Amino acid sequence: MYVILVYDIKEKRVAKMLKHCRKYLNWIQNSVFEGEITEVKLKELVAGARKFMDEEEDSVIIFKNRDQKWLDKQVVGVERMGTDNFL
Amino acid sequence: MYVILVYDIKEKRVAKMLKHCRKYLNWIQNSVFEGEITEVKLKELVAGARKFMDEEEDSVIIFKNRDQKWLDKQVVGVERMGTDNFL
């Protein structure tokens, strides 16, 4: 399964969330990740995130697609993919 | 066509980008939009955004899907959809 994950997290928890998501997906922009993941691994990702999220304040949205070939991606401006190596 | 649009824009241009994107798509999270849009309208959105973006600093990623039914959306934590009415 191909997913896009976006989060909106209070600043004090951002570093933790970033580190957590990068174990499972590719970081492509500030608070945006994408990648192939199994249903089991995605559950693990969400359960792990819930442990430190404040669900009254923070938000994570996951868009799931059965097949990546149905998605086409257009990037305008800076491509952030390269920054993945810097953290 | 169903799209997800995410942006990472320097703060001084964020308000402008938000206002611009909301003319075309639904605002669902901090810097995330989704919705049905035609190819022509999407080109208009991108051309409009390019007028005030700094393409050395700012980034917009658009994920395109032919058919929304292939996408499944999971929200963890706060649902921000309601905030759309406040601005």
Backbone of each chain as nested JSON, in Angstrom:
{
  "chains": [
    {"id": "A", "residues": [
      {"number": 1, "name": "MET", "atoms": {"N": [0.84, -1.186, 0.0], "CA": [0.0, 0.0, 0.0], "C": [0.886, 1.252, 0.0]}},
      {"number": 2, "name": "TYR", "atoms": {"N": [0.481, 2.224, -0.816], "CA": [1.233, 3.472, -0.907], "C": [0.499, 4.528, -0.079]}},
      {"number": 3, "name": "VAL", "atoms": {"N": [1.209, 5.226, 0.783], "CA": [0.546, 6.245, 1.596], "C": [1.25, 7.602, 1.542]}},
      {"number": 4, "name": "ILE", "atoms": {"N": [0.461, 8.623, 1.781], "CA": [0.981, 9.968, 2.015], "C": [0.565, 10.304, 3.442]}},
      {"number": 5, "name": "LEU", "atoms": {"N": [1.507, 10.73, 4.242], "CA": [1.203, 11.077, 5.633], "C": [1.565, 12.546, 5.855]}},
      {"number": 6, "name": "VAL", "atoms": {"N": [0.632, 13.294, 6.412], "CA": [0.905, 14.697, 6.748], "C": [0.573, 14.91, 8.214]}},
      {"number": 7, "name": "TYR", "atoms": {"N": [1.405, 15.673, 8.911], "CA": [1.072, 15.932, 10.31], "C": [1.125, 17.416, 10.627]}},
      {"number": 8, "name": "ASP", "atoms": {"N": [0.375, 17.77, 11.638], "CA": [0.363, 19.131, 12.163], "C": [0.454, 18.962, 13.677]}},
      {"number": 9, "name": "ILE", "atoms": {"N": [1.667, 19.139, 14.187], "CA": [1.99, 18.763, 15.56], "C": [2.562, 19.975, 16.291]}},
      {"number": 10, "name": "LYS", "atoms": {"N": [2.205, 20.142, 17.527], "CA": [2.787, 21.235, 18.321], "C": [4.315, 21.111, 18.334]}},
      {"number": 11, "name": "GLU", "atoms": {"N": [4.959, 22.255, 18.289], "CA": [6.403, 22.309, 18.055], "C": [7.236, 21.414, 18.969]}},
      {"number": 12, "name": "LYS", "atoms": {"N": [6.846, 21.344, 20.23], "CA": [7.672, 20.565, 21.171], "C": [7.674, 19.065, 20.853]}},
      {"number": 13, "name": "ARG", "atoms": {"N": [6.696, 18.609, 20.066], "CA": [6.647, 17.18, 19.732], "C": [7.079, 16.883, 18.295]}},
      {"number": 14, "name": "VAL", "atoms": {"N": [7.411, 17.928, 17.541], "CA": [7.712, 17.748, 16.118], "C": [8.919, 16.845, 15.872]}},
      {"number": 15, "name": "ALA", "atoms": {"N": [9.992, 17.058, 16.614], "CA": [11.22, 16.288, 16.383], "C": [10.973, 14.793, 16.6]}},
      {"number": 16, "name": "LYS", "atoms": {"N": [10.198, 14.501, 17.621], "CA": [9.877, 13.11, 17.935], "C": [9.057, 12.483, 16.798]}},
      {"number": 17, "name": "MET", "atoms": {"N": [8.079, 13.234, 16.315], "CA": [7.222, 12.727, 15.248], "C": [8.011, 12.511, 13.958]}},
      {"number": 18, "name": "LEU", "atoms": {"N": [8.869, 13.459, 13.656], "CA": [9.705, 13.351, 12.46], "C": [10.552, 12.082, 12.519]}},
      {"number": 19, "name": "LYS", "atoms": {"N": [11.2, 11.888, 13.642], "CA": [12.063, 10.719, 13.819], "C": [11.253, 9.428, 13.711]}},
      {"number": 20, "name": "HIS", "atoms": {"N": [10.086, 9.449, 14.318], "CA": [9.224, 8.265, 14.302], "C": [8.773, 7.924, 12.883]}},
      {"number": 21, "name": "CYS", "atoms": {"N": [8.274, 8.909, 12.169], "CA": [7.757, 8.662, 10.806], "C": [8.859, 8.212, 9.851]}},
      {"number": 22, "name": "ARG", "atoms": {"N": [10.059, 8.747, 10.058], "CA": [11.155, 8.377, 9.155], "C": [11.595, 6.934, 9.293]}},
      {"number": 23, "name": "LYS", "atoms": {"N": [11.172, 6.286, 10.352], "CA": [11.459, 4.842, 10.46], "C": [10.64, 4.052, 9.449]}},
      {"number": 24, "name": "TYR", "atoms": {"N": [9.533, 4.625, 9.004], "CA": [8.584, 3.885, 8.165], "C": [8.44, 4.421, 6.741]}},
      {"number": 25, "name": "LEU", "atoms": {"N": [8.617, 5.738, 6.582], "CA": [8.313, 6.362, 5.291], "C": [9.409, 7.33, 4.849]}},
      {"number": 26, "name": "ASN", "atoms": {"N": [9.301, 7.797, 3.62], "CA": [10.265, 8.769, 3.098], "C": [9.786, 10.193, 3.368]}},
      {"number": 27, "name": "TRP", "atoms": {"N": [10.673, 10.985, 3.868], "CA": [10.373, 12.379, 4.203], "C": [10.493, 13.207, 2.935]}},
      {"number": 28, "name": "ILE", "atoms": {"N": [9.427, 13.865, 2.506], "CA": [9.522, 14.616, 1.255], "C": [9.319, 16.121, 1.407]}},
      {"number": 29, "name": "GLN", "atoms": {"N": [8.74, 16.544, 2.506], "CA": [8.572, 17.983, 2.737], "C": [8.362, 18.178, 4.231]}},
      {"number": 30, "name": "ASN", "atoms": {"N": [8.692, 19.352, 4.715], "CA": [8.492, 19.738, 6.121], "C": [7.73, 18.708, 6.988]}},
      {"number": 31, "name": "SER", "atoms": {"N": [6.447, 18.577, 6.765], "CA": [5.669, 17.648, 7.595], "C": [4.934, 16.622, 6.745]}},
      {"number": 32, "name": "VAL", "atoms": {"N": [5.57, 16.231, 5.641], "CA": [4.941, 15.318, 4.683], "C": [5.848, 14.124, 4.387]}},
      {"number": 33, "name": "PHE", "atoms": {"N": [5.257, 12.943, 4.431], "CA": [5.972, 11.705, 4.154], "C": [5.21, 10.904, 3.11]}},
      {"number": 34, "name": "GLU", "atoms": {"N": [5.921, 10.042, 2.396], "CA": [5.239, 9.132, 1.489], "C": [5.994, 7.823, 1.439]}},
      {"number": 35, "name": "GLY", "atoms": {"N": [5.334, 6.805, 0.927], "CA": [6.035, 5.548, 0.73], "C": [5.137, 4.333, 0.739]}},
      {"number": 36, "name": "GLU", "atoms": {"N": [5.74, 3.218, 0.401], "CA": [5.072, 1.925, 0.459], "C": [5.152, 1.41, 1.884]}},
      {"number": 37, "name": "ILE", "atoms": {"N": [4.052, 0.906, 2.373], "CA": [4.026, 0.387, 3.746], "C": [2.947, -0.691, 3.829]}},
      {"number": 38, "name": "THR", "atoms": {"N": [3.162, -1.659, 4.668], "CA": [2.132, -2.691, 4.842], "C": [1.106, -2.187, 5.857]}},
      {"number": 39, "name": "GLU", "atoms": {"N": [-0.061, -2.809, 5.848], "CA": [-1.12, -2.45, 6.791], "C": [-0.618, -2.622, 8.23]}},
      {"number": 40, "name": "VAL", "atoms": {"N": [0.126, -3.679, 8.467], "CA": [0.652, -3.978, 9.813], "C": [1.642, -2.89, 10.267]}},
      {"number": 41, "name": "LYS", "atoms": {"N": [2.55, -2.528, 9.382], "CA": [3.544, -1.496, 9.715], "C": [2.873, -0.141, 9.924]}},
      {"number": 42, "name": "LEU", "atoms": {"N": [1.826, 0.125, 9.148], "CA": [1.118, 1.398, 9.298], "C": [0.42, 1.458, 10.661]}},
      {"number": 43, "name": "LYS", "atoms": {"N": [-0.151, 0.327, 11.06], "CA": [-0.775, 0.283, 12.396], "C": [0.258, 0.548, 13.476]}},
      {"number": 44, "name": "GLU", "atoms": {"N": [1.42, -0.014, 13.285], "CA": [2.517, 0.166, 14.24], "C": [2.928, 1.651, 14.282]}},
      {"number": 45, "name": "LEU", "atoms": {"N": [3.021, 2.267, 13.101], "CA": [3.362, 3.69, 13.009], "C": [2.34, 4.528, 13.789]}},
      {"number": 46, "name": "VAL", "atoms": {"N": [1.052, 4.276, 13.526], "CA": [-0.004, 5.065, 14.17], "C": [-0.025, 4.83, 15.683]}},
      {"number": 47, "name": "ALA", "atoms": {"N": [0.092, 3.577, 16.093], "CA": [0.08, 3.265, 17.531], "C": [1.27, 3.942, 18.223]}},
      {"number": 48, "name": "GLY", "atoms": {"N": [2.413, 3.915, 17.573], "CA": [3.615, 4.548, 18.126], "C": [3.436, 6.056, 18.242]}},
      {"number": 49, "name": "ALA", "atoms": {"N": [2.858, 6.669, 17.214], "CA": [2.645, 8.127, 17.213], "C": [1.665, 8.527, 18.313]}},
      {"number": 50, "name": "ARG", "atoms": {"N": [0.641, 7.699, 18.494], "CA": [-0.376, 8.017, 19.513], "C": [0.213, 8.085, 20.911]}},
      {"number": 51, "name": "LYS", "atoms": {"N": [1.314, 7.377, 21.129], "CA": [1.925, 7.357, 22.465], "C": [2.428, 8.731, 22.884]}},
      {"number": 52, "name": "PHE", "atoms": {"N": [2.876, 9.539, 21.919], "CA": [3.382, 10.856, 22.324], "C": [2.571, 12.023, 21.764]}},
      {"number": 53, "name": "MET", "atoms": {"N": [1.594, 11.724, 20.901], "CA": [0.738, 12.795, 20.371], "C": [-0.215, 13.295, 21.452]}},
      {"number": 54, "name": "ASP", "atoms": {"N": [-0.596, 14.566, 21.326], "CA": [-1.714, 15.059, 22.106], "C": [-2.885, 15.122, 21.137]}},
      {"number": 55, "name": "GLU", "atoms": {"N": [-3.807, 14.195, 21.274], "CA": [-4.86, 14.073, 20.264], "C": [-5.904, 15.193, 20.322]}},
      {"number": 56, "name": "GLU", "atoms": {"N": [-5.76, 16.073, 21.31], "CA": [-6.616, 17.256, 21.365], "C": [-6.006, 18.394, 20.538]}},
      {"number": 57, "name": "GLU", "atoms": {"N": [-4.708, 18.313, 20.334], "CA": [-3.996, 19.413, 19.682], "C": [-3.38, 19.01, 18.346]}},
      {"number": 58, "name": "ASP", "atoms": {"N": [-2.891, 17.784, 18.28], "CA": [-2.137, 17.351, 17.112], "C": [-3.024, 16.611, 16.117]}},
      {"number": 59, "name": "SER", "atoms": {"N": [-2.568, 16.603, 14.888], "CA": [-3.347, 15.96, 13.837], "C": [-2.418, 15.24, 12.856]}},
      {"number": 60, "name": "VAL", "atoms": {"N": [-2.79, 14.027, 12.52], "CA": [-2.073, 13.272, 11.486], "C": [-3.113, 12.792, 10.481]}},
      {"number": 61, "name": "ILE", "atoms": {"N": [-2.86, 13.023, 9.201], "CA": [-3.768, 12.512, 8.178], "C": [-2.986, 11.57, 7.273]}},
      {"number": 62, "name": "ILE", "atoms": {"N": [-3.558, 10.398, 7.046], "CA": [-2.914, 9.413, 6.181], "C": [-3.831, 9.131, 4.989]}},
      {"number": 63, "name": "PHE", "atoms": {"N": [-3.309, 9.358, 3.791], "CA": [-4.045, 9.059, 2.559], "C": [-3.503, 7.736, 2.043]}},
      {"number": 64, "name": "LYS", "atoms": {"N": [-4.396, 6.791, 1.824], "CA": [-3.941, 5.459, 1.4], "C": [-4.362, 5.177, -0.032]}},
      {"number": 65, "name": "ASN", "atoms": {"N": [-3.478, 4.575, -0.746], "CA": [-3.746, 4.251, -2.142], "C": [-3.321, 2.816, -2.376]}},
      {"number": 66, "name": "ARG", "atoms": {"N": [-4.153, 2.071, -3.079], "CA": [-3.767, 0.679, -3.292], "C": [-2.564, 0.546, -4.198]}},
      {"number": 67, "name": "ASP", "atoms": {"N": [-2.444, 1.504, -5.082], "CA": [-1.446, 1.331, -6.127], "C": [-0.825, 2.672, -6.483]}},
      {"number": 68, "name": "GLN", "atoms": {"N": [0.472, 2.782, -6.308], "CA": [1.133, 4.067, -6.526], "C": [0.973, 4.578, -7.948]}},
      {"number": 69, "name": "LYS", "atoms": {"N": [0.806, 3.668, -8.91], "CA": [0.763, 4.112, -10.301], "C": [-0.433, 5.02, -10.595]}},
      {"number": 70, "name": "TRP", "atoms": {"N": [-1.397, 5.037, -9.707], "CA": [-2.543, 5.925, -9.892], "C": [-2.23, 7.343, -9.452]}},
      {"number": 71, "name": "LEU", "atoms": {"N": [-1.129, 7.491, -8.808], "CA": [-0.784, 8.82, -8.329], "C": [0.325, 9.431, -9.172]}},
      {"number": 72, "name": "ASP", "atoms": {"N": [0.17, 10.677, -9.439], "CA": [1.142, 11.408, -10.212], "C": [1.562, 12.571, -9.313]}},
      {"number": 73, "name": "LYS", "atoms": {"N": [2.843, 12.878, -9.273], "CA": [3.301, 13.906, -8.341], "C": [3.943, 15.07, -9.093]}},
      {"number": 74, "name": "GLN", "atoms": {"N": [3.526, 16.263, -8.747], "CA": [4.09, 17.469, -9.366], "C": [4.733, 18.319, -8.274]}},
      {"number": 75, "name": "VAL", "atoms": {"N": [5.988, 18.69, -8.462], "CA": [6.668, 19.518, -7.47], "C": [6.919, 20.905, -8.061]}},
      {"number": 76, "name": "VAL", "atoms": {"N": [6.5, 21.942, -7.357], "CA": [6.747, 23.322, -7.773], "C": [7.689, 23.94, -6.742]}},
      {"number": 77, "name": "GLY", "atoms": {"N": [8.75, 24.548, -7.193], "CA": [9.711, 25.147, -6.263], "C": [10.765, 24.142, -5.832]}},
      {"number": 78, "name": "VAL", "atoms": {"N": [11.228, 24.292, -4.608], "CA": [12.329, 23.47, -4.089], "C": [11.925, 22.016, -3.913]}},
      {"number": 79, "name": "GLU", "atoms": {"N": [12.807, 21.134, -4.301], "CA": [12.607, 19.706, -3.988], "C": [13.346, 19.429, -2.694]}},
      {"number": 80, "name": "ARG", "atoms": {"N": [12.604, 18.98, -1.685], "CA": [13.226, 18.806, -0.371], "C": [13.797, 17.399, -0.154]}},
      {"number": 81, "name": "MET", "atoms": {"N": [13.551, 16.509, -1.098], "CA": [13.953, 15.109, -0.902], "C": [15.389, 14.995, -0.408]}},
      {"number": 82, "name": "GLY", "atoms": {"N": [16.271, 15.805, -0.984], "CA": [17.681, 15.707, -0.659], "C": [17.995, 15.953, 0.802]}},
      {"number": 83, "name": "THR", "atoms": {"N": [17.146, 16.756, 1.466], "CA": [17.424, 17.105, 2.857], "C": [17.313, 15.905, 3.782]}},
      {"number": 84, "name": "ASP", "atoms": {"N": [16.719, 14.847, 3.3], "CA": [16.548, 13.644, 4.117], "C": [17.873, 13.139, 4.681]}},
      {"number": 85, "name": "ASN", "atoms": {"N": [18.934, 13.408, 3.966], "CA": [20.242, 12.913, 4.398], "C": [20.882, 13.773, 5.476]}},
      {"number": 86, "name": "PHE", "atoms": {"N": [20.353, 14.956, 5.681], "CA": [21.028, 15.887, 6.569], "C": [20.672, 15.743, 8.048]}},
      {"number": 87, "name": "LEU", "atoms": {"N": [19.589, 15.052, 8.323], "CA": [19.211, 14.93, 9.755], "C": [19.556, 13.546, 10.299]}}
    ]},
    {"id": "B", "residues": [
      {"number": 1, "name": "MET", "atoms": {"N": [-10.36, 15.253, -11.565], "CA": [-9.142, 14.751, -10.95], "C": [-9.114, 15.15, -9.47]}},
      {"number": 2, "name": "TYR", "atoms": {"N": [-8.719, 14.187, -8.644], "CA": [-8.642, 14.45, -7.206], "C": [-7.19, 14.731, -6.833]}},
      {"number": 3, "name": "VAL", "atoms": {"N": [-6.939, 15.811, -6.125], "CA": [-5.564, 16.119, -5.75], "C": [-5.399, 16.382, -4.253]}},
      {"number": 4, "name": "ILE", "atoms": {"N": [-4.181, 16.125, -3.802], "CA": [-3.76, 16.54, -2.465], "C": [-2.629, 17.531, -2.708]}},
      {"number": 5, "name": "LEU", "atoms": {"N": [-2.716, 18.689, -2.098], "CA": [-1.677, 19.7, -2.272], "C": [-1.071, 20.018, -0.907]}},
      {"number": 6, "name": "VAL", "atoms": {"N": [0.247, 19.97, -0.821], "CA": [0.938, 20.338, 0.425], "C": [1.959, 21.418, 0.103]}},
      {"number": 7, "name": "TYR", "atoms": {"N": [2.069, 22.408, 0.982], "CA": [3.095, 23.408, 0.725], "C": [3.967, 23.648, 1.942]}},
      {"number": 8, "name": "ASP", "atoms": {"N": [5.155, 24.116, 1.652], "CA": [6.11, 24.504, 2.689], "C": [6.656, 25.847, 2.224]}},
      {"number": 9, "name": "ILE", "atoms": {"N": [6.119, 26.903, 2.806], "CA": [6.332, 28.267, 2.321], "C": [6.884, 29.122, 3.451]}},
      {"number": 10, "name": "LYS", "atoms": {"N": [7.785, 29.989, 3.139], "CA": [8.301, 30.918, 4.148], "C": [7.152, 31.728, 4.741]}},
      {"number": 11, "name": "GLU", "atoms": {"N": [7.245, 31.983, 6.033], "CA": [6.131, 32.529, 6.8], "C": [5.48, 33.774, 6.196]}},
      {"number": 12, "name": "LYS", "atoms": {"N": [6.32, 34.666, 5.669], "CA": [5.759, 35.919, 5.152], "C": [4.836, 35.726, 3.945]}},
      {"number": 13, "name": "ARG", "atoms": {"N": [4.951, 34.561, 3.285], "CA": [4.087, 34.309, 2.122], "C": [2.958, 33.316, 2.411]}},
      {"number": 14, "name": "VAL", "atoms": {"N": [2.908, 32.799, 3.651], "CA": [1.942, 31.745, 3.972], "C": [0.492, 32.198, 3.81]}},
      {"number": 15, "name": "ALA", "atoms": {"N": [0.173, 33.379, 4.308], "CA": [-1.213, 33.842, 4.269], "C": [-1.71, 33.969, 2.831]}},
      {"number": 16, "name": "LYS", "atoms": {"N": [-0.834, 34.451, 1.979], "CA": [-1.169, 34.618, 0.567], "C": [-1.428, 33.251, -0.091]}},
      {"number": 17, "name": "MET", "atoms": {"N": [-0.565, 32.302, 0.222], "CA": [-0.703, 30.968, -0.347], "C": [-1.985, 30.286, 0.128]}},
      {"number": 18, "name": "LEU", "atoms": {"N": [-2.249, 30.428, 1.407], "CA": [-3.459, 29.843, 1.984], "C": [-4.694, 30.386, 1.271]}},
      {"number": 19, "name": "LYS", "atoms": {"N": [-4.743, 31.686, 1.145], "CA": [-5.887, 32.339, 0.503], "C": [-6.02, 31.874, -0.954]}},
      {"number": 20, "name": "HIS", "atoms": {"N": [-4.895, 31.787, -1.624], "CA": [-4.894, 31.378, -3.029], "C": [-5.405, 29.942, -3.184]}},
      {"number": 21, "name": "CYS", "atoms": {"N": [-4.867, 29.033, -2.4], "CA": [-5.251, 27.612, -2.524], "C": [-6.716, 27.388, -2.17]}},
      {"number": 22, "name": "ARG", "atoms": {"N": [-7.208, 28.164, -1.213], "CA": [-8.603, 27.978, -0.807], "C": [-9.602, 28.379, -1.88]}},
      {"number": 23, "name": "LYS", "atoms": {"N": [-9.148, 29.09, -2.885], "CA": [-10.055, 29.399, -4.006], "C": [-10.345, 28.149, -4.838]}},
      {"number": 24, "name": "TYR", "atoms": {"N": [-9.453, 27.165, -4.737], "CA": [-9.542, 25.996, -5.609], "C": [-9.816, 24.679, -4.873]}},
      {"number": 25, "name": "LEU", "atoms": {"N": [-9.343, 24.576, -3.629], "CA": [-9.389, 23.282, -2.932], "C": [-9.881, 23.44, -1.494]}},
      {"number": 26, "name": "ASN", "atoms": {"N": [-10.132, 22.315, -0.853], "CA": [-10.559, 22.327, 0.547], "C": [-9.354, 22.249, 1.475]}},
      {"number": 27, "name": "TRP", "atoms": {"N": [-9.361, 23.105, 2.448], "CA": [-8.259, 23.164, 3.415], "C": [-8.5, 22.118, 4.487]}},
      {"number": 28, "name": "ILE", "atoms": {"N": [-7.585, 21.176, 4.645], "CA": [-7.848, 20.121, 5.631], "C": [-6.853, 20.075, 6.789]}},
      {"number": 29, "name": "GLN", "atoms": {"N": [-5.731, 20.708, 6.632], "CA": [-4.754, 20.745, 7.725], "C": [-3.814, 21.907, 7.449]}},
      {"number": 30, "name": "ASN", "atoms": {"N": [-3.217, 22.43, 8.493], "CA": [-2.219, 23.494, 8.403], "C": [-1.8, 23.882, 6.974]}},
      {"number": 31, "name": "SER", "atoms": {"N": [-1.048, 23.057, 6.299], "CA": [-0.586, 23.399, 4.952], "C": [-0.986, 22.332, 3.937]}},
      {"number": 32, "name": "VAL", "atoms": {"N": [-2.154, 21.737, 4.16], "CA": [-2.621, 20.627, 3.316], "C": [-4.026, 20.908, 2.783]}},
      {"number": 33, "name": "PHE", "atoms": {"N": [-4.192, 20.69, 1.488], "CA": [-5.482, 20.877, 0.824], "C": [-5.825, 19.623, 0.039]}},
      {"number": 34, "name": "GLU", "atoms": {"N": [-7.117, 19.416, -0.207], "CA": [-7.51, 18.32, -1.086], "C": [-8.757, 18.727, -1.842]}},
      {"number": 35, "name": "GLY", "atoms": {"N": [-9.039, 17.999, -2.897], "CA": [-10.286, 18.251, -3.598], "C": [-10.259, 17.858, -5.049]}},
      {"number": 36, "name": "GLU", "atoms": {"N": [-11.424, 17.92, -5.652], "CA": [-11.588, 17.681, -7.073], "C": [-11.246, 18.96, -7.817]}},
      {"number": 37, "name": "ILE", "atoms": {"N": [-10.492, 18.822, -8.884], "CA": [-10.115, 19.998, -9.656], "C": [-9.858, 19.562, -11.098]}},
      {"number": 38, "name": "THR", "atoms": {"N": [-10.12, 20.44, -12.026], "CA": [-9.823, 20.102, -13.422], "C": [-8.357, 20.409, -13.716]}},
      {"number": 39, "name": "GLU", "atoms": {"N": [-7.848, 19.842, -14.778], "CA": [-6.46, 20.078, -15.192], "C": [-6.242, 21.584, -15.442]}},
      {"number": 40, "name": "VAL", "atoms": {"N": [-7.226, 22.211, -16.06], "CA": [-7.13, 23.643, -16.38], "C": [-7.073, 24.502, -15.113]}},
      {"number": 41, "name": "LYS", "atoms": {"N": [-7.945, 24.195, -14.171], "CA": [-7.973, 24.946, -12.912], "C": [-6.69, 24.716, -12.113]}},
      {"number": 42, "name": "LEU", "atoms": {"N": [-6.158, 23.503, -12.18], "CA": [-4.92, 23.213, -11.456], "C": [-3.759, 24.008, -12.042]}},
      {"number": 43, "name": "LYS", "atoms": {"N": [-3.748, 24.111, -13.367], "CA": [-2.7, 24.922, -14.012], "C": [-2.806, 26.373, -13.579]}},
      {"number": 44, "name": "GLU", "atoms": {"N": [-4.027, 26.84, -13.47], "CA": [-4.281, 28.209, -13.023], "C": [-3.795, 28.392, -11.572]}},
      {"number": 45, "name": "LEU", "atoms": {"N": [-4.095, 27.412, -10.736], "CA": [-3.646, 27.449, -9.336], "C": [-2.111, 27.543, -9.279]}},
      {"number": 46, "name": "VAL", "atoms": {"N": [-1.443, 26.668, -10.022], "CA": [0.026, 26.634, -9.993], "C": [0.615, 27.931, -10.561]}},
      {"number": 47, "name": "ALA", "atoms": {"N": [0.073, 28.392, -11.674], "CA": [0.58, 29.63, -12.281], "C": [0.395, 30.809, -11.32]}},
      {"number": 48, "name": "GLY", "atoms": {"N": [-0.743, 30.842, -10.651], "CA": [-1.021, 31.905, -9.68], "C": [-0.053, 31.847, -8.51]}},
      {"number": 49, "name": "ALA", "atoms": {"N": [0.21, 30.645, -8.017], "CA": [1.105, 30.463, -6.869], "C": [2.531, 30.883, -7.234]}},
      {"number": 50, "name": "ARG", "atoms": {"N": [2.915, 30.555, -8.452], "CA": [4.285, 30.883, -8.892], "C": [4.546, 32.376, -8.909]}},
      {"number": 51, "name": "LYS", "atoms": {"N": [3.481, 33.157, -9.046], "CA": [3.651, 34.61, -9.097], "C": [4.196, 35.176, -7.797]}},
      {"number": 52, "name": "PHE", "atoms": {"N": [3.845, 34.556, -6.666], "CA": [4.349, 35.111, -5.406], "C": [5.277, 34.164, -4.651]}},
      {"number": 53, "name": "MET", "atoms": {"N": [5.427, 32.922, -5.139], "CA": [6.363, 31.979, -4.491], "C": [7.802, 32.391, -4.766]}},
      {"number": 54, "name": "ASP", "atoms": {"N": [8.679, 32.05, -3.845], "CA": [10.105, 32.117, -4.112], "C": [10.53, 30.676, -4.375]}},
      {"number": 55, "name": "GLU", "atoms": {"N": [10.768, 30.351, -5.629], "CA": [10.998, 28.946, -5.983], "C": [12.352, 28.405, -5.515]}},
      {"number": 56, "name": "GLU", "atoms": {"N": [13.161, 29.286, -4.937], "CA": [14.426, 28.837, -4.339], "C": [14.191, 28.399, -2.882]}},
      {"number": 57, "name": "GLU", "atoms": {"N": [13.119, 28.911, -2.305], "CA": [12.88, 28.659, -0.878], "C": [11.614, 27.868, -0.61]}},
      {"number": 58, "name": "ASP", "atoms": {"N": [10.593, 28.093, -1.426], "CA": [9.279, 27.509, -1.169], "C": [9.075, 26.238, -1.975]}},
      {"number": 59, "name": "SER", "atoms": {"N": [8.172, 25.429, -1.475], "CA": [7.92, 24.151, -2.137], "C": [6.43, 23.82, -2.098]}},
      {"number": 60, "name": "VAL", "atoms": {"N": [5.9, 23.392, -3.226], "CA": [4.52, 22.92, -3.295], "C": [4.553, 21.54, -3.946]}},
      {"number": 61, "name": "ILE", "atoms": {"N": [3.906, 20.572, -3.33], "CA": [3.818, 19.248, -3.949], "C": [2.348, 18.924, -4.18]}},
      {"number": 62, "name": "ILE", "atoms": {"N": [2.047, 18.48, -5.39], "CA": [0.675, 18.117, -5.732], "C": [0.631, 16.641, -6.107]}},
      {"number": 63, "name": "PHE", "atoms": {"N": [-0.168, 15.882, -5.382], "CA": [-0.374, 14.465, -5.684], "C": [-1.686, 14.359, -6.44]}},
      {"number": 64, "name": "LYS", "atoms": {"N": [-1.63, 13.739, -7.608], "CA": [-2.839, 13.67, -8.434], "C": [-3.352, 12.243, -8.526]}},
      {"number": 65, "name": "ASN", "atoms": {"N": [-4.63, 12.115, -8.465], "CA": [-5.253, 10.799, -8.546], "C": [-6.427, 10.882, -9.513]}},
      {"number": 66, "name": "ARG", "atoms": {"N": [-6.545, 9.894, -10.376], "CA": [-7.636, 9.991, -11.329], "C": [-8.99, 9.855, -10.667]}},
      {"number": 67, "name": "ASP", "atoms": {"N": [-8.997, 9.101, -9.587], "CA": [-10.281, 8.739, -9.021], "C": [-10.189, 8.699, -7.496]}},
      {"number": 68, "name": "GLN", "atoms": {"N": [-10.993, 9.51, -6.843], "CA": [-10.906, 9.599, -5.388], "C": [-11.191, 8.28, -4.692]}},
      {"number": 69, "name": "LYS", "atoms": {"N": [-11.974, 7.411, -5.328], "CA": [-12.36, 6.176, -4.639], "C": [-11.17, 5.267, -4.352]}},
      {"number": 70, "name": "TRP", "atoms": {"N": [-10.053, 5.538, -4.98], "CA": [-8.86, 4.742, -4.704], "C": [-8.144, 5.207, -3.458]}},
      {"number": 71, "name": "LEU", "atoms": {"N": [-8.571, 6.318, -2.961], "CA": [-7.906, 6.848, -1.779], "C": [-8.778, 6.667, -0.549]}},
      {"number": 72, "name": "ASP", "atoms": {"N": [-8.131, 6.297, 0.507], "CA": [-8.799, 6.105, 1.759], "C": [-8.092, 7.037, 2.735]}},
      {"number": 73, "name": "LYS", "atoms": {"N": [-8.844, 7.732, 3.572], "CA": [-8.213, 8.73, 4.433], "C": [-8.408, 8.376, 5.901]}},
      {"number": 74, "name": "GLN", "atoms": {"N": [-7.32, 8.378, 6.64], "CA": [-7.39, 8.103, 8.076], "C": [-6.903, 9.333, 8.834]}},
      {"number": 75, "name": "VAL", "atoms": {"N": [-7.712, 9.798, 9.78], "CA": [-7.311, 10.963, 10.568], "C": [-7.046, 10.527, 12.002]}},
      {"number": 76, "name": "VAL", "atoms": {"N": [-5.886, 10.876, 12.526], "CA": [-5.539, 10.58, 13.913], "C": [-5.423, 11.929, 14.626]}},
      {"number": 77, "name": "GLY", "atoms": {"N": [-6.093, 12.054, 15.756], "CA": [-6.045, 13.321, 16.492], "C": [-7.117, 14.277, 16.008]}},
      {"number": 78, "name": "VAL", "atoms": {"N": [-6.817, 15.549, 16.068], "CA": [-7.796, 16.599, 15.758], "C": [-8.18, 16.608, 14.283]}},
      {"number": 79, "name": "GLU", "atoms": {"N": [-9.451, 16.778, 14.019], "CA": [-9.912, 16.998, 12.643], "C": [-9.991, 18.499, 12.435]}},
      {"number": 80, "name": "ARG", "atoms": {"N": [-9.246, 18.995, 11.466], "CA": [-9.172, 20.447, 11.28], "C": [-10.208, 20.992, 10.293]}},
      {"number": 81, "name": "MET", "atoms": {"N": [-10.93, 20.096, 9.648], "CA": [-11.853, 20.533, 8.6], "C": [-12.708, 21.712, 9.045]}},
      {"number": 82, "name": "GLY", "atoms": {"N": [-13.178, 21.659, 10.293], "CA": [-14.09, 22.668, 10.794], "C": [-13.502, 24.07, 10.797]}},
      {"number": 83, "name": "THR", "atoms": {"N": [-12.177, 24.162, 10.92], "CA": [-11.533, 25.464, 11.02], "C": [-11.659, 26.26, 9.732]}},
      {"number": 84, "name": "ASP", "atoms": {"N": [-12.002, 25.574, 8.665], "CA": [-12.131, 26.23, 7.366], "C": [-13.092, 27.415, 7.414]}},
      {"number": 85, "name": "ASN", "atoms": {"N": [-14.046, 27.341, 8.303], "CA": [-15.034, 28.411, 8.38], "C": [-14.55, 29.647, 9.135]}},
      {"number": 86, "name": "PHE", "atoms": {"N": [-13.462, 29.526, 9.841], "CA": [-13.042, 30.608, 10.719], "C": [-12.207, 31.696, 10.052]}},
      {"number": 87, "name": "LEU", "atoms": {"N": [-11.657, 31.375, 8.895], "CA": [-10.806, 32.403, 8.269], "C": [-11.537, 33.105, 7.127]}}
    ]}
  ]
}
